[in-house]
Every structure is written in C-alpha cells, then in structure tokens.
Amino acid sequence: MKSVLVIDDNPDIRDNTAEILEMAGYKTFTAENGKKGVEVAQKEKPDVIVCDIMMPELDGYGVLHLLRKNPDTENIPFVFLTAKTERSDFRKGMEMGADDYITKPFEDIELLNAIEVRLKKVAILGNKYSPSQQGINQFIKDVKNAGLISQLADQYDVENYSKKQTLYQETKRPRYLYYLVKGKVKGFKTHEDGKEYITDLFSDGDFIGYPALIEDKNYDDSAVVLEDAEIMQIPKEDFLQMMYGNMDIAAKFIRIITQNVKEKEERLLSLAYSSLRKRVAKALVDIQSKFNAENSTKPLEISREDFAHYVGTATESLIRTLSDFKSEKLIEIKEGKIAIINLEKLKHLLY
C-alpha cells in the first residue's frame, strides 16, 4: 500500500485530505506543522508528501528545503497544497524542487490525480529500459500514458508517405520528431564513395529523429520510407517543451539514448572485426526483433540491397552467406522472403 504524508496546520483541511486519500486506498500520515512534518517524513519515508505553504514552526518552503537536503527523503515526490496563487510563489516552489501544486479549494479528483501522476513518475524513473529502439519507444509511451507529457496522438495529424519518400536528410537541421504509426523506415549514411550504410531500421510504433533534436545538431544520417507508411510529425519545439518541462524525465530519456548510442558503436565494431557469417547472423536477429517482434514465424521483408547495406557488405556476398544458412537449416527462403528457423543458433553462432 502506498503512503502519503499530509502536512497542514488547518485541522479540517488536514483531516479531510487524509480521509480522501484513505478512501482511495492510501495509507496516510499527518502533521500539524512543518517541523513535525519533517520528523514524520524522516521516520516513515512516505511515497508522496502533500504540504501546505503557510504554517507555524516551519513553512512549506522550509519543509521542502530540509527534505531535499536529506538523502533519505530527497527523492520523495512533493506536492504543495496552498491558497497562494501568485506566480512568484509557484516559481519559487518549483525552483526548490517541488513536483506539483494544488490550489485550495480543490476537488477530490484533482488531489487523487496529482498523487497518481507523481507515483507513476517515480515508477517510470525506477524502471530499467533497454537501451534499444524498443526501450526508447516504451519509455516515451510510458511517460505519455502517465500524463507526464502531452498526449501526442490527440494533437497532430497522421500523414501518408509513399515508398522511397525521404523523411529527412543528412546535414539538414531537424524540424520534427517523427512517430511511425505504420510502415517501415530506414536510417542510413552515405560515404564519400557513394556506398550506403544503414544505421537503423524502424517499424510500427517507433519514434524517429530524436538524437538530433536532443543534441540540437544537424542530422548525421538520412531517413527514407521502405514501404508505404503512416507517420505523425511532432514539431521540434513541442517535443522539447514536453521533455524539458520535466527535467527528471528528460534526464532519464537522455541516459537511455546514451546507452543506445553505445550499442550502435558496438555494432560498428562488430562490422569491422566480426566474420561475415556472424555479421549476417546478427543482422537477421536484429531485423527479426525490429520488424517481426510480435510474430517470430513471419518472413522478413527487406530487399537484399538494404540487407547488405545493414550488414556492410556486397549484395553478392550476402546472398552467398544466406545460401549457406539455408543449407544449414538456419533459415528458409521462399519467394525471396527469409524465414528464420533457428533463431537461437543464429544468436550464438560461433564462427
């Protein structure tokens, strides 16, 4: 059972607030002034603190200051419950680290929603997300569903893109975060000799183009549609406002992206030093997880040319390796489509 500490010198408000929370299934603690509130918080370690600003002994700002200095209480979500509505009061509290404000008088549902959002935020920040495209997508979806950023799908239209249409180009300034509702997209770089190297593959539910937005730099790759797609364009300014409006969420997002970049660097090392067989095997596993994660028996639909660009080899070399895998009963090839038979062996190919 989650617990909430209510700190308020008004006994009616304090008791009524505690009663509302108890009826909603929360364990509650109460304190009649700021000094007592700090003591209870340090002893009980509640999951959320709801605190008035104007109180005897120690006001709400003082409570927040002391709790943020204590390692045992510094990360407890803190919600001000106050009749003060001046903009300066809001700004002062947020600068000190408050998570939210509720202005008196308030509706029961307003209080409960504020508590629920704070708890969801703590849960999200505590989750361990995979530093992959899937992990990043899940993080953004969790944040969106928790109400910590605006509901993206309700605000922007979905546009139709045709095969081979360009989303963005290398060296250009980013303007949008792209959300791939349906379809497939490839990210790639073009070398000076004209050869193409695929940096990433995207499918339904993926967000595209966020590294350049976060780092505020030009695109270091290009993105082109592989098959007819439905894509939502979220303006750069809106996305950054959503993310940086909550610095804890932004910091978590950046940490996941940093790990994702490290994984891509490891893939580049693999391209440089692994055998062609191991590179093709890893590519098969990667593409399966990106395009067919929910249906492991569905054949892979990717051209041999794009497959070769993802592996970093000539198309002829790729075809020979795929033929070897077919004879070893690791894959099947029907009508040009590749179906993986032994995924585990591909994952742990020795040579």
C-alpha positions as CSV (number, residue, x, y, z in Angstrom):
1,M,0.0,0.0,0.0
2,K,1.4,3.4,-1.0
3,S,1.6,6.0,1.7
4,V,1.0,9.8,1.7
5,L,2.0,12.4,4.4
6,V,-0.3,15.4,4.7
7,I,1.2,18.4,6.4
8,D,-1.2,21.3,7.2
9,D,-1.9,23.4,10.2
10,N,-5.6,23.6,9.5
11,P,-7.1,20.5,11.2
12,D,-10.2,20.5,9.0
13,I,-8.2,20.5,5.8
14,R,-5.6,18.1,7.2
15,D,-8.2,15.6,8.3
16,N,-10.4,15.9,5.2
17,T,-7.4,15.4,2.9
18,A,-6.3,12.4,4.8
19,E,-9.8,10.9,4.7
20,I,-10.0,11.3,0.9
21,L,-6.7,9.6,0.5
22,E,-7.6,6.7,2.9
23,M,-10.9,6.2,1.0
24,A,-8.8,5.9,-2.2
25,G,-6.7,3.1,-0.7
26,Y,-3.6,5.1,0.5
27,K,-2.0,4.8,4.0
28,T,-1.8,8.3,5.5
29,F,0.3,10.1,8.0
30,T,-0.5,13.6,9.2
31,A,1.4,16.5,10.8
32,E,0.1,19.8,12.2
33,N,3.1,22.0,11.3
34,G,6.3,22.0,9.2
35,K,8.6,20.9,12.0
36,K,6.5,17.9,12.9
37,G,6.1,17.1,9.2
38,V,9.9,16.8,8.7
39,E,10.1,14.5,11.6
40,V,7.3,12.2,10.3
41,A,8.8,12.2,6.8
42,Q,12.2,11.2,8.0
43,K,10.7,8.4,10.2
44,E,8.0,7.0,7.9
45,K,9.5,7.7,4.4
46,P,6.1,8.2,2.7
47,D,5.7,7.7,-1.1
48,V,4.3,11.2,-1.6
49,I,4.1,14.4,0.6
50,V,1.3,16.9,0.4
51,C,2.2,20.1,2.2
52,D,0.7,23.5,2.9
53,I,2.9,26.6,2.5
54,M,1.8,29.0,5.2
55,M,2.3,27.2,8.6
56,P,3.7,27.9,12.0
57,E,7.1,26.5,13.3
58,L,8.3,25.9,9.7
59,D,6.6,26.9,6.4
60,G,6.3,24.6,3.4
61,Y,9.4,26.0,1.7
62,G,11.4,25.2,4.8
63,V,10.0,21.7,4.8
64,L,10.9,21.1,1.2
65,H,14.4,22.6,1.7
66,L,15.2,20.3,4.6
67,L,13.8,17.1,3.0
68,R,15.7,17.8,-0.3
69,K,18.9,18.0,1.7
70,N,18.4,14.6,3.3
71,P,19.4,11.6,1.1
72,D,16.7,9.5,2.7
73,T,13.9,11.9,1.6
74,E,15.3,13.9,-1.3
75,N,13.5,12.0,-4.0
76,I,10.1,11.8,-2.3
77,P,7.5,13.5,-4.6
78,F,6.4,16.8,-3.0
79,V,3.1,18.5,-3.8
80,F,2.3,21.9,-2.4
81,L,-1.3,22.4,-1.1
82,T,-1.8,26.1,-0.9
83,A,-4.2,29.0,-1.2
84,K,-1.4,31.2,-2.6
85,T,-1.8,31.7,-6.3
86,E,0.8,34.4,-7.1
87,R,3.1,33.3,-9.9
88,S,6.2,34.1,-7.8
89,D,5.1,31.5,-5.2
90,F,4.7,28.8,-7.9
91,R,8.1,29.7,-9.4
92,K,9.8,29.7,-6.0
93,G,8.5,26.2,-5.2
94,M,9.3,24.7,-8.5
95,E,12.8,26.1,-8.4
96,M,13.3,24.5,-5.0
97,G,12.3,21.1,-6.4
98,A,8.5,20.8,-5.8
99,D,6.8,18.4,-8.2
100,D,3.3,20.0,-8.3
101,Y,0.8,22.5,-6.9
102,I,-2.8,22.1,-5.8
103,T,-4.6,25.3,-5.0
104,K,-7.3,25.5,-2.3
105,P,-10.2,24.9,-2.6
106,F,-9.7,21.7,-4.6
107,E,-11.8,18.9,-5.9
108,D,-11.2,15.3,-4.6
109,I,-10.3,14.0,-8.1
110,E,-7.7,16.8,-8.5
111,L,-5.9,15.7,-5.4
112,L,-6.1,12.0,-6.4
113,N,-4.9,12.6,-9.9
114,A,-1.9,14.6,-8.7
115,I,-0.9,11.8,-6.3
116,E,-1.3,9.2,-9.1
117,V,0.8,11.1,-11.6
118,R,3.6,11.5,-9.0
119,L,3.6,7.8,-8.3
120,K,3.6,6.9,-12.0
121,K,6.6,9.2,-12.4
122,V,8.5,7.5,-9.6
123,A,7.7,4.1,-11.2
124,I,8.9,5.2,-14.6
125,L,12.2,6.7,-13.3
126,G,12.8,3.5,-11.4
127,N,12.2,1.2,-14.4
128,K,15.2,-0.2,-16.3
129,Y,14.5,0.3,-20.0
130,S,16.5,-1.5,-22.7
131,P,18.9,0.9,-24.5
132,S,17.4,-0.1,-27.8
133,Q,14.8,1.5,-30.1
134,Q,12.1,-0.6,-28.4
135,G,13.3,0.5,-25.0
136,I,13.2,4.2,-26.0
137,N,9.8,3.8,-27.6
138,Q,8.4,2.1,-24.4
139,F,9.9,4.9,-22.2
140,I,8.2,7.6,-24.3
141,K,4.9,5.7,-24.3
142,D,5.0,5.2,-20.6
143,V,5.7,8.9,-20.0
144,K,2.9,9.9,-22.3
145,N,0.4,7.4,-20.8
146,A,1.3,8.6,-17.3
147,G,0.3,12.1,-18.3
148,L,3.8,13.5,-17.8
149,I,3.9,14.9,-21.3
150,S,1.1,15.9,-23.6
151,Q,-1.0,13.3,-25.3
152,L,0.8,13.3,-28.7
153,A,-1.7,11.3,-30.7
154,D,-4.5,13.8,-29.8
155,Q,-2.7,16.8,-31.2
156,Y,-1.2,16.0,-34.6
157,D,-2.4,14.6,-37.9
158,V,-1.1,11.4,-39.4
159,E,0.4,11.9,-42.9
160,N,0.7,9.2,-45.6
161,Y,4.2,8.6,-47.0
162,S,5.0,6.6,-50.1
163,K,7.8,4.1,-50.6
164,K,11.2,5.8,-51.2
165,Q,10.0,9.1,-49.9
166,T,12.6,11.0,-47.8
167,L,11.8,12.0,-44.2
168,Y,15.0,13.9,-43.6
169,Q,18.5,14.2,-45.0
170,E,22.0,14.1,-43.5
171,T,23.4,17.6,-42.6
172,K,20.0,19.2,-42.5
173,R,18.6,20.9,-39.4
174,P,15.9,18.8,-37.6
175,R,12.3,20.2,-37.6
176,Y,10.2,17.3,-36.3
177,L,10.1,14.2,-34.1
178,Y,8.6,11.5,-36.3
179,Y,6.3,8.8,-35.0
180,L,5.9,5.8,-37.3
181,V,2.2,4.7,-36.9
182,K,2.5,2.1,-39.6
183,G,5.2,1.0,-42.1
184,K,8.9,0.7,-42.3
185,V,11.7,3.3,-42.5
186,K,15.5,3.0,-42.8
187,G,18.1,5.4,-41.4
188,F,21.3,5.4,-43.4
189,K,24.6,7.2,-44.1
190,T,26.2,7.7,-47.5
191,H,30.0,7.5,-47.7
192,E,32.2,9.7,-50.0
193,D,32.5,6.8,-52.5
194,G,28.7,6.7,-52.7
195,K,28.2,3.5,-50.7
196,E,25.3,3.4,-48.3
197,Y,25.4,2.1,-44.7
198,I,22.1,1.5,-42.9
199,T,22.3,2.9,-39.3
200,D,18.9,1.8,-38.1
201,L,15.6,0.2,-39.1
202,F,12.2,1.4,-37.8
203,S,8.7,-0.2,-37.7
204,D,5.3,0.4,-36.3
205,G,5.3,2.4,-33.0
206,D,8.9,3.7,-33.4
207,F,10.0,7.3,-32.8
208,I,12.5,8.6,-35.4
209,G,14.9,11.5,-35.4
210,Y,15.2,12.3,-31.7
211,P,19.1,12.3,-31.3
212,A,19.4,15.4,-33.5
213,L,16.6,17.1,-31.6
214,I,18.0,16.3,-28.1
215,E,21.6,17.3,-29.1
216,D,20.5,20.3,-31.1
217,K,22.6,19.5,-34.1
218,N,22.2,18.6,-37.8
219,Y,21.1,15.1,-38.8
220,D,24.1,12.8,-39.1
221,D,22.1,10.4,-41.2
222,S,19.1,10.3,-43.6
223,A,15.8,8.5,-43.3
224,V,13.8,7.1,-46.2
225,V,10.5,5.1,-46.3
226,L,10.9,1.4,-47.2
227,E,7.2,0.8,-47.7
228,D,4.1,2.9,-47.7
229,A,3.8,4.4,-44.2
230,E,1.6,6.5,-41.9
231,I,3.7,9.0,-40.0
232,M,3.0,11.7,-37.4
233,Q,5.1,14.8,-37.4
234,I,5.6,16.4,-34.0
235,P,7.2,19.9,-34.2
236,K,10.6,20.2,-32.6
237,E,9.6,23.0,-30.2
238,D,6.6,21.0,-28.9
239,F,8.7,17.8,-28.3
240,L,11.4,19.7,-26.5
241,Q,8.9,21.6,-24.4
242,M,7.3,18.3,-23.4
243,M,10.6,16.7,-22.5
244,Y,12.3,19.5,-20.8
245,G,9.2,20.6,-18.9
246,N,10.1,17.8,-16.6
247,M,13.9,17.6,-16.0
248,D,13.8,14.2,-14.3
249,I,12.1,12.7,-17.3
250,A,14.5,14.4,-19.7
251,A,17.5,13.1,-17.8
252,K,16.2,9.6,-17.9
253,F,15.5,9.9,-21.6
254,I,19.0,11.1,-22.3
255,R,20.5,8.3,-20.3
256,I,18.7,5.7,-22.4
257,I,19.7,7.4,-25.6
258,T,23.3,7.5,-24.5
259,Q,23.2,3.7,-23.9
260,N,21.6,3.3,-27.3
261,V,24.4,5.2,-28.9
262,K,26.9,2.9,-27.2
263,E,25.1,-0.2,-28.6
264,K,25.3,1.3,-32.1
265,E,29.1,1.9,-31.6
266,E,29.4,-1.8,-30.6
267,R,27.6,-2.8,-33.8
268,L,30.1,-0.7,-35.8
269,L,33.0,-2.5,-34.1
270,S,31.3,-5.8,-34.9
271,L,31.1,-4.8,-38.6
272,A,34.8,-4.1,-38.5
273,Y,36.0,-7.2,-36.8
274,S,33.4,-10.0,-36.9
275,S,33.3,-12.6,-39.7
276,L,30.8,-12.1,-42.4
277,R,28.8,-15.1,-41.2
278,K,28.5,-13.6,-37.7
279,R,27.6,-10.2,-39.1
280,V,24.8,-11.7,-41.3
281,A,23.5,-13.8,-38.4
282,K,23.4,-10.8,-36.1
283,A,21.6,-8.7,-38.7
284,L,19.0,-11.4,-39.1
285,V,18.4,-11.4,-35.4
286,D,18.3,-7.6,-35.3
287,I,15.9,-7.3,-38.2
288,Q,13.6,-10.0,-36.8
289,S,13.4,-8.1,-33.5
290,K,12.7,-4.8,-35.3
291,F,10.2,-5.9,-37.9
292,N,8.7,-9.2,-36.6
293,A,9.0,-9.0,-32.8
294,E,5.3,-10.0,-32.3
295,N,5.3,-12.8,-34.9
296,S,8.5,-14.8,-35.0
297,T,7.3,-17.0,-37.8
298,K,6.5,-14.2,-40.2
299,P,9.1,-13.9,-43.1
300,L,11.4,-10.9,-43.2
301,E,10.5,-8.4,-45.8
302,I,13.6,-6.4,-46.7
303,S,15.4,-6.1,-50.1
304,R,18.8,-7.9,-50.5
305,E,20.3,-4.5,-51.2
306,D,19.1,-2.9,-48.0
307,F,20.1,-6.0,-46.1
308,A,23.6,-5.8,-47.5
309,H,23.8,-2.1,-46.5
310,Y,22.8,-3.0,-43.0
311,V,25.5,-5.7,-42.8
312,G,28.1,-3.6,-44.5
313,T,28.9,-6.0,-47.3
314,A,28.4,-6.5,-51.0
315,T,25.0,-7.9,-52.1
316,E,26.7,-10.9,-53.8
317,S,28.5,-11.8,-50.5
318,L,25.3,-11.5,-48.5
319,I,23.4,-13.8,-51.0
320,R,26.2,-16.5,-50.7
321,T,26.0,-16.4,-46.9
322,L,22.2,-16.6,-46.8
323,S,22.5,-19.6,-49.1
324,D,24.9,-21.2,-46.6
325,F,22.5,-20.6,-43.8
326,K,19.7,-22.1,-45.8
327,S,21.7,-25.3,-46.4
328,E,22.5,-25.4,-42.6
329,K,18.7,-25.2,-41.9
330,L,19.0,-21.9,-40.0
331,I,16.7,-20.1,-42.4
332,E,14.2,-20.8,-45.2
333,I,13.9,-18.7,-48.4
334,K,10.6,-18.7,-50.2
335,E,9.7,-16.2,-53.0
336,G,12.7,-14.1,-52.0
337,K,11.5,-13.8,-48.4
338,I,13.6,-15.0,-45.4
339,A,12.0,-17.1,-42.6
340,I,14.2,-17.8,-39.6
341,I,14.1,-21.4,-38.5
342,N,16.7,-21.5,-35.7
343,L,16.9,-18.1,-34.0
344,E,18.9,-19.3,-31.0
345,K,21.6,-20.8,-33.1
346,L,21.9,-17.6,-35.1
347,K,22.2,-15.6,-31.9
348,H,25.1,-17.8,-30.7
349,L,26.9,-18.5,-34.0
350,L,30.5,-19.5,-33.2
351,Y,32.1,-18.5,-36.5
